[in-house]
């Protein structure tokens, strides 16, 4: 497995400065104090973390379901990353995974058990074991 790379550059002070994040040479986007801590235009590290976690979880859940004999038609996940304030400063306090899957013939209890296992087992979840990671899984 390879090394994946992203870069970020920031110019100026925290509130008036601005930056650019580049992911693997395929995505480049601006970020500012406003896009991170307010509702300004641009992206932010938390959105990119959310995208990584949603993608990882969807792929891992699809694999875990298939390995249990229940190949999914579709797995769709949204990751909600909350940036809060703690005594240590700005901190990612929770990550909520909201996933919906179409899986023919699976029992809802088995689906929940597999999804919970994937929540702790996907590579991004393991990397982020510090914050609470919550899951809301819906079987359609």
N, C-alpha and C positions, 0 to 999 in steps of 0.2 A: 504494500500500500504506500502511496506517495505522500509527500509533504504538500499541504495546501497553503497558499500564501495570500495574504491581504496586506495592504499598506495604508497608512493614514498620515496625512501631513496637516499640521495646524499652524496658522500664521496669526500673530497678534495675541492680545490678552484674551481671557476667558469670555468676557461679555461682548467685546467689539470684534473679536477675531473671527476667522472662518477656516474651514478645512475641507479636504477632499479625501474620500475613502475609495480605494481601488481594490477590487476583488478579482484575483487571478487574471488581471488584464481584460476581463470581459464586462465588468461593471465599474463605473466610476460615478460617484455622486457627491454632491456638496453636503456639508453639515455645519451648523452654527449653534451658538448657545440657544437661540430661539427654537431651532428645530429639535433640540435635545430636551430642553427644560421647559419649553412653552409649546405653542402650536404653530411655530413658524415653518416655512417651506424648507424642504431638504430632508435628508434622512438622518439617522443617528445610530450609534452602535447597538442600542437595544433592539431596534427594528431588524438589524442584520442578524443579531443573535436569535431573535424570534423566527426569522426565515430559516436559519440553520436548524433550529430545534424542530420546527414544523416539518421540514423536509426529511430530516433524519427519522423522526418518529413515524411519519407516514410510510417510509420505506421499510423500517424495522417491523412495524405492525403488520404490514403486508407479508413480510417474510415469516414472522411468527405465526400468523394465521395459516399461511400455506403449509408450513412445517407441521401444523397440527391437523392437516387434512382438510382445511377450509380455505380454498383459494378465493380471495376477495375480488369483486368486480371493480371496486373503487374504495380508496381510503383518502379522506380529505381532512387536513388538520390545520387549525389556527393556533398559534402560540401567542398568548398575551403576556408580555413582559412588563412588570411594574417596577418603575424606578421610584424609590421612595427616599425619604430623608431619615437617617439614623444618627446616633451620637457620633458615629464614625464618618458621617457625611453622606453624600448621595450613594445609594446602594440598591442593587437589584434585590427586591424583597420577595417577590413571588414570580413564578412562571406558571401560567395556567394553559394546559393543552386541551383544546376542544376538538375532538375528532368525531367524524361521522363515517361509517363504513357500510358498504353493501356486501354482505357475505351470505350467499345462499346456504340454507340448511344448518346454520350454527345456532346453538342454544344461547339465549342472551346471557346467562350466567357464565358460560364458557367464554363468550366474547369478552365480558368484563374481566375475567381472570387473565386472559391473554393480554388484554390492553394494559392492565395494571403491571404485568410482568415486563411489557415493553417499555412502560414509563420509566422504570428503573434500569432497564437493560440496554436501551439504545445508546450509542456512543456519545451523543451530545448530552443526554441525561446524566451519564456517568461523569462526564467532564464538568458538569454543572451541579454536582451533588451538594454544593453549599446551600443554595437557595431552596426554599420549599418549592417543589414541583407538583402542582395539582393537575388532575386529569378529569375531564368530563367527556365520557365516551358514549356516543349514540349509535345504535344499530338501526339501520333503515331496511 
